Amino acid sequence: MDKLYSFIRILLLLTGIIMFGCVESGVDNPNDNVTITLLDPTTGDTVQVGSNFITYKITNPARKELKQFEVIINNGDFVEIFEAEGNSNETPLYLNIDSSLLFTRISYFVNVATTENKYTTSEVQERIYVQENTSPPRAPVNLRLTKLDGNATSFSVNLEWDDSSDNESNYELWKKEGADGSYGTTPYKIFPANTERTNDDGLSRFITYYYKVSAKNKFGRSPFSNEVSTADDPDEAPTNLTATALGATKVQLNWDDNPIPKLGYRIQRSSLTSTDYRQIAIVSNKEYLDEGLIANTTYSYRVQSFTSTSESEWSTPANVTTLPEDIPPPKNLKATFDSTARNVVLEWTDDTFYEDGTFIERKRGASGSYTELAEVDANVTTFTDNTVVAGNTYYYRARHYTTYDFYTDYSNEAVVIVPELPPNPPTNLRISEVDTNLYLLNWEDNSSDEDGFQLWRQDGVNDEFFLYKSYPPNTIADNVLLPDNGLTYYFKVRSYRGELTSEFSNTVGTDGTSGSDRIILTAESRPNNSILLEWTDIVEPKLGFSLERKLSWQQDSEYRVVKQSGPNTFQYLDERLNFGVTYTYRIRAIFNQGYSEYSDPVTQTPGAK
């Protein structure tokens, strides 16, 4: 049953990969695709039962956001998913071999999924031999000690550690009394495999106890973990204290400390005008942001750790001078969805000369987490996000990286909804006769997310259009065989995705005309240096018409819109023109998501007879 479940899961996974590959095949530049190369173990290698580290290389030129890795053994008998921890090689991957595979040969491969649910698959590694794990366990790590409640003379401790091995038989707790005591040759306590915590009770408050942990199996003992003790003296002062000015009014403090548990840290500050240190904060973390300072002022800081009964020496002071002025973050961040290009355009105001670049972050949904999306050069104030997915709400924020080597505060948050829109319509539909009653139709595919195309046909000018053929995505041409050589047929095409359909393309006919969807424009000279423009209607639903004009005699003259009319207006009087000057006109219909083809251009001269 488990194998059947795994097989079904892999079948669904591969089906998803194929579907995404088909739908998205026209989306990305192939040079921007994510690839994964397995470096170890590879075909013919030997691995052992348990955890085996996978060495791999990710190529991600477009810095796409990775979602997860899927390690698949024996075509789906075993599947393990690892959440991505970055957009490159940061995620640790393991080939975890079940004991049932001992002394067999296996195959495996790795899938990589982006947050857009696009999959990349590595090459399959085969004939990998599984042997018994004959190594001692890895050492437990991060041993921690916490004092528990007691009385005046005795107390208890809780000990916890991280299990870093997958082949231990048991864990051993070692204990000694006093710094000069001995751990001996026999462990203090023994625990079964996978144990990660224990308590030690009845301890004397007059003795300092020391502990360490090891793991063991039939092949040997691991190295020891770190050592912890019941001494709550912080010992050494915090080290490596740094103070960084973040503009005129803020200083960032960071420091290091020894691993002995602390209750917290006291922070003191002085300035040149007051040499006495004054306490400004008590914190539990090894960092602090000091705000509300004075511009262009030198401050000195020091840090001390403390426990319930003692405190350390003060750290070495760190001095810093605030900047003459604060460096403002990007302002007025705006996010606008471009329904034609299907992307989000970001714009902001740059109010500083001290930025070395701007970093843009994005999250999907209000509960999402921000991740870095892009970096742009200094003085750039726009960015286009081409990685959005329809049906999502995106949040953006930005900050400058300054020439003083720190980040500014974040900008305001900009929100944009990316709606579900129909695919862009095909354009430039063309027809040519290739044989008796056989015609070639071809068009331009302007969308990257269509499920396919629909070809509509009209038999004669008085008939209605009907759905003639459907095509898969990325189709751009077809041959059609027509039954009646004496009848004129008209065609138009549109794209669709699900129940959403685009506007239709232009209409073409077997007689070389554009059928009932062709706009016929005429121009007639009228008195008072004017020209009357009239045009025919089209059957397609439209929002209106756009009439354009240029000078006929000027070679580099460009068309300019002179009138935009409603859907039921079919003439326009162009007045106050120059007598004797020849003008050229053209017109097109306006749709929800584009325009029709232009009419044939017409020329006319005011005052001509």
N, C-alpha and C positions, 0 to 999 in steps of 0.2 A: 504493500500500500504506500509506504514512504517513497519507493522508487517511482511509483505511478504519479504521486503528487509532485515529486520533483520534475518528472518528465513534462507534466502538464504546465507547471510553472515556467519551465524553460521554453516550451512551445509558445506560450503566451508572450514571453519576453521577446523571443525571436520574431513573432508576428508583429509586436509593437515596433521593433527595430525596422522591419520591412516597411511598415506603414509610414513611419516617420521619414524613412529614406525616400519613399515615393512622393509624399506630399511636399517635402521640403527640398526636393532635388534641385529646384530652381532658385533656392533662397540664397545660399551662402557661396562666397568665393571658395572653391576647393582648397586654395592655399591657406584659408583661415580655419580649416577643420582641425579638431582635436585628434591627435593620434597617440597611441600607447605602444611602447616596445618593451617586451619582457626580457630582462637581462639575466636573471637567475631566480629559481632554477629553470633550465631550459631542457629541450629534448635530449634524452639519454642520461640526464643527471640522476643523482641519488638523493633522496630526502629521508626524513625519519618520522616516525609516528609522533604526533604532537604539532607544535607550532614551528613553521619554517618561514623565515623572513623572505619576502619577495622584493627583489631589486628590479626597478622599472624606470622608464623614462617617458615623461609626458611632453609632447610638443603642442603648445597652445598659443599660436601667434596672435590670435585675436583676443587673448585673455578672457575667454568665455568662463562664466561662473560654473564650476563643477558642483554636482549634486551628490553623487555617490559612485562607489566602485563595487562591482559584483564579481567575486571569485567563484568560478564554476568548475567543479571537478567531475571527471568522467561523464561529460555531456549532461550534467544536471543531477547526478546522484547526490551530490553535496553542493549547496549554494550558500555563500556567506556574503553579507552586504556590509561595506565599510562606508560611513559617512565621510564625505570629502572635507578636508581641513584646509584647503587652499586651492589655487588654480593651477598648480604645477605638480611637483614631486613630493609635497609635504606630507601627504597622508601615508602612514605606515600600513602596509598590507602584509597579510600572513596567509600562508598555505597551511591550513589546519587539517592535519591528516588523522582520520579516525582509525582506531586500532583494528577495525575490521578490514582495513586495506593493507595490513602488514604482509610483507613478502609478495606483493602484487606490483604490477606496473600500472600507472595512472596517466591520465592526460588532464590538462587544465587550460583555461583561458580566462581573460579578465575583460569585462565590459566597463566602459566609462560613460556615465550619464551626466549631461549638463542640466542646469535648472530649467532649460527649455525642452527637456525630455528628448534630446537628441543623443543617440547612442553611437559609441565607437567601440569596436571589438579588436582585441589583440590577436596575433597569430596563436594557433593552438600549439601547446608544447606537449609532446607525446613520449611514451615509453620511459616514464620516470619511475625508478625503482624505489619502493618504500621499505626501509629497514627499521629495525628496532632502535629506539633512542637509548644509546648507551652512555649518555653524558650525565654527570651529576646535575642536580637542579640548579637553576639560577638563584642568586642570592635574593632574599626578600629585601625590599627597599622602604625608605620613608618610615622607619620605626618612630612612633610617637608615644609620649608618656603624659598622662593626665592624672593629677592628684584628685582623689575622691574624698568625701567627707569622712572624718574620724573623730577622735577625742583628743584630750590633752597629750596623750602619750603614744597613740597609735593611729594609723591611717591606712588607706588602700590606694592602689594605683590602677589605672586602666592602661593597657598596652595595645596599640594597634599598628599594623604594618600592611604593606601592599604585597600581594601575591604576584610575583613576576615570573613564576615557573609553571609549566604544565605537566611536569613528570615527577613531582615530589611524592614520596610515600608518607612523609610526616614532616612537621615542623618541630624545632627544638628551641626552647627558651633557656637562655643562659643568664645567670645572676651572680653578682658578687657584692660584698659589703665593704664599703670604703674604697677610696681611690687606690689604696695599696693592696686590696684584697685580691683573691684569685678566683677566676671562673671555674677552675678545676677541669677535669677531663670528662665529666659526666654532666649532661644537660640537667637543668633544674626542673623543667617540665617538658613533656612530649605531647604533641597534638596531632590529630589526623590531617591528611592532605586538605588543602583549601582553607584551613583555619587562618583568620586574619585578625583575631583579637582575643584577649584574655584579661582577667583581673588578678592582682596579687594582693592578698589581704594580710592584716596583722603586722604591718610594718612599724618599726619604731621611729619616732620623730627624732631620735638622737643618733640615728645612723643614716648615712647616705648610701643608697642602693643604685647599682648600675646594671643595665640589661642590654642584651643583644640577642638576635634571632638568626637561626640558620635553617636551611631545608635539607632533607636527606632522602636518598633512595638507595637501591641495592648497588648502584654504581659509585656511590660516594656522597660526600657532604658538600654543600655549596659554601662559598665564602660567607662571612658574617655580614649582617646588616650594619647600619650605623649604630652607634652606642648612645643610649639615653640614660639619664640619672634623675634621682629625686631632688637633687640640688636645684634650688630655685634662684640661685645667684646668677644674675645676667652676665657675670664675668666681664668680658671685653666690651668696650664702648662700641656703638655703631660705627661703621667704617664707610669710606667712599661717599661722604656727603657731598652732593652737588647742588648748586643753586643756579637756575637759569632764568633770566629776565624774559618774560613773555609780554613785552611792550613796556608801557610807562607805569602800570599800576599792578602788575602781577609778577610773582616769582614762583617757579616750580621747584620743589625740593624732592630729592630722591636719595636713598642711602641703602647700605647693606648691613646685615647683622648675622650673628652666629645662630645656629639652629635651636638653642635652648629656648623653651617656651617663655613668652613674655605676656604681661597684661597689656602693655602698650608702650608708647613713646611720648616723651615731653619735648616740645620744640620751643626754643628761645630765640629772640631776635634783638639785635641792637643796631644803632645807626651811628654815623660819625658825630651827630649832634648829641647822642646819649650813649656813652660807652657801656652803661649797665645793661646786661641782658635781662629781658623780660619775657616771661612765658606767654606764648600766643596761642598754643593749641596742645591738646592731648589726642593722639590718634592711635589706631590699632594697626594700620598698614604702614608700609615703609615708603610713604610718599605723602606730600602735602602741597596744596596750592594756596599761597599767601596772596590775598587780594587787598585792594584799597590802599595801595602804596602811593608814594609821591614820585613824580617823574624826576629823572636825572638825579637820583639819590642812591648812595651806596649803603647797603645793609649787610650785616653779618649774622649768620645763623649757626646754631649748634643743636645737637639732638642727644637725648639720653633715654635708655630703655629702663624699664622697671618691672618688678614682680610684686607679689603681695607682701614681701618682707624685705626687699632690697632694691637697690638701683645701681646702674652702671656708672662708669665715668662718663663725662661729656665727650662727644665726638670732637674731632678737629674742626674748627670753624670753617665755614664756606662763605666767601664774600661775593657780592654781586652788585652791579650798578644798573638801576632801571633805565630804560630808554627815554629819550626826550619826549616821545609821544607814543600813544597806543597805535598799533597797526590794525585798521578796521578789517573785518571779514568782508567777503562778497555781500553786496546788498541787493535788495529787490529781485531775488531769484524768482524767475517765472518758468513754468513748464507748460508748453502748448503742444497738443496733439495735432499733427499734420495728417489729415484724413487722406490726402492724395499720396504722400510718400509713405504713409503708415509708420511714422516714427514720432518721437517726442523731441521738440526743440527746446533747449534750455538757454535762457538769457539772464545775465546779471550785470550789476554795476560794479566797476573796479575803482575804488577810491584811494588807492595807495600806489606809491612807486616802489615799495619795498617787498613786493611779492616776487618769488622765484618760480611761480607756477600756481595753478589752482587744481585742487583735488575734488572730484565729484563723487558723492556716495549715493546709493539708491537702496531702497527696500521695497518689497512687494507686499502690499496690504498693511493695515495699521499695526498689526501684531508682528510683522516681520522684523528682521534685524538688518541694520545698515551694513553694506559691504562696499568696498571701493569699486567704482565703476570706470573711472577714467581720470587721467591727468592731462591738463592742457598747459601750454606755455604761458609765460608772463604776458599780461596785457590782452590775452584772449578772453572774450566775454560771452562766447556762445559755444554750445556743444550739442551735437545731434545724437540721440540714443536710438540706434537702429536695432536694438535687441529686445524691444518690448513685445509682449504677447497679448493678443486681443482678449478682452474679458477680464482684465486685471486693473487694479488701482496701484499706481506707483507714487512713491514719496522720494523727494530728492533734497539734498543739502550739499553745500560746498564750503570749502575753507581754503585760504591761501597758505602756501608754504613760504616763509619769509626769507629774505636775504640774511637774516640773523639766525637761521637754522632752527626755527620753531614754527608750529602751526598756529594760525589765528583761531579765534572762536569760529563756530559754524555760522553760516548764513541762516536766514529764515528757511523754513521748510516749504517746499512747493509740491503740490499734489496734482495729479492728472489722472483722468480715467481714460483707458484705452478701450473704446467700444468694439463690439462685434460689428464689423462692416462687411458688405459684400466685396468680393475681389474687384480689382480694377478692370474696366471693360477692355476687350480687345479693340484694336483700331486698324485702319488701313486695310479693310477687307478688299481683296482683288479677285477677279474672275478672268479666266482665259480658256478658250476652246482648244482641247488637245486632240479631239477626234469627233466623229459624228455623234452628236448628242452627249458627248463626254466632256465635262468641264473640270478644270482645276480651280479650287478655291483655296486661298491662303490669306493669313492675317497675322498681325503682330500680337504676341502674348505679353501684356503689360502687368500681369499679376504674378505673385509668387506663392499664393496660398489657395489657389482654386482647387476644387475637386474635379473639375472638368469644364467642358464647353458644350453649348447647345447651338445647333445650326437650325435656323427657322427658314421656311420656304413659303413663297407666295406664287400661286399659279395664275398668272395674268394680273393686270393692274386692278381688276375689280374684285378679286378674291381676297380672302383674309390669310394672314400669315399663320402657319402651324408649325409645331415642333417636328423637324424632319429627322435629325440625327443628334446623338450625344457622343461626346468624345472624352477620353481620359485627360488628366492634367498634362499641360505642356504641349498639347497638340497644336499645330500651327497650319495644317494643310490637309486637304482631302480631295479625292476625285469623286464626282457625282455623275451618275448616268441618268439622263432625263428621258421620259417616255415619248414626248410629243415634240417633234422638230419644229412644228409650226406655232408653238406657244412660247411666249416670253415668260421666263421664270426669274423670280427675284429672291435674293438671299440676304440674311443678316445673321450675326453670331453674337453670343454673349457668354460670359463665364459665370460659374456658380460655385458656391460652397454651402453644402447642406441645403437649407431652404432659402438662402440668400442668393440673389441674382444681381449681376451688374447691369448697367445700361447696355443697350444694343450698340453694335458697331454701325458704321455706315452701311447702306444697302446697295447691292450691286445686282445687275440683271444680265441675262444671257444675250440681250441685244446691245450690251455695252453701255447701257444707261444705269442710273441709280434708282430706277423705279419710282414708287410713290414717296420715298423718303428723300428724294433729291430736291434741294431748294433752288428754284429758278429765280435769279435776280435780274431785273431790268432797270435801265436808267434813261430818263427822258428830260431833255433840256426844257426849262420853264422860264417865264419872264422874270425880270429883276434878279438876274444872275443867280438863279437857283436851279437845282436838279431834283426831279422827283424819282425816288427809288421805290420800287414795288417788288414784292417777292411772294412766292407760293408757300403754302403751308406744308407741313409734313405730318405723318400719322403718329409719330412717336410723341409720348408725353414730354412736355418741355416746360421750362420756367420762363422762357422768353427768347429774344433774338439779340445778337450783337452785330452791329453794322460797323465796318471799318473802311477807312479811306486813306489814299496816298496820292502824291503828285505823280502823274504818268511820265512826265518829261524828265524828272530828276532821277537819275539811275540809283542813287543810294537812299532814296526816300523810303521811309518805313510806314507800314500801315499803323493807323491810330484809330481807336474807337471813337466814333462820332455820335453813336446813338445806341442805347440799349432799351429795347421795348418789351412790352408784355407778350404773353403767348398768343394773344388774339389781335395783335397789331401787325399789318402786312404792308405798310407804306410809311415813307418818311420824306419830307421836303427839306433838302439841304440848302439853306439860304446863305446870303451874303458871301457868295463865292467870288473869285476873281474872274472878270470877263476874259474869255479867250484862253483860259488855262484848262488843260485837260486833266481830269481826275479819274482815278481807278477805284472801284468799290468791290467789296466782297462781304458776305454775311454768313453767319453760322448760328445754329440753335444752341441754347444753353440748357444743359441737363443738370441733375442733382450732383453728379460726380464727373462732370466734364462737358465736352462740346461735341456737336456734330462735325462732319467735314465741312470745309468752306464751300460755298457755291463757286461756280466759275466766275472769275473776275469780269466786270463790265467797265467800260470807259465812257465818259461823256464830258462835253465842254459847254459851260454856260454860254448862251447866246447862239449855239449851233442850230442850224435848221435842217 
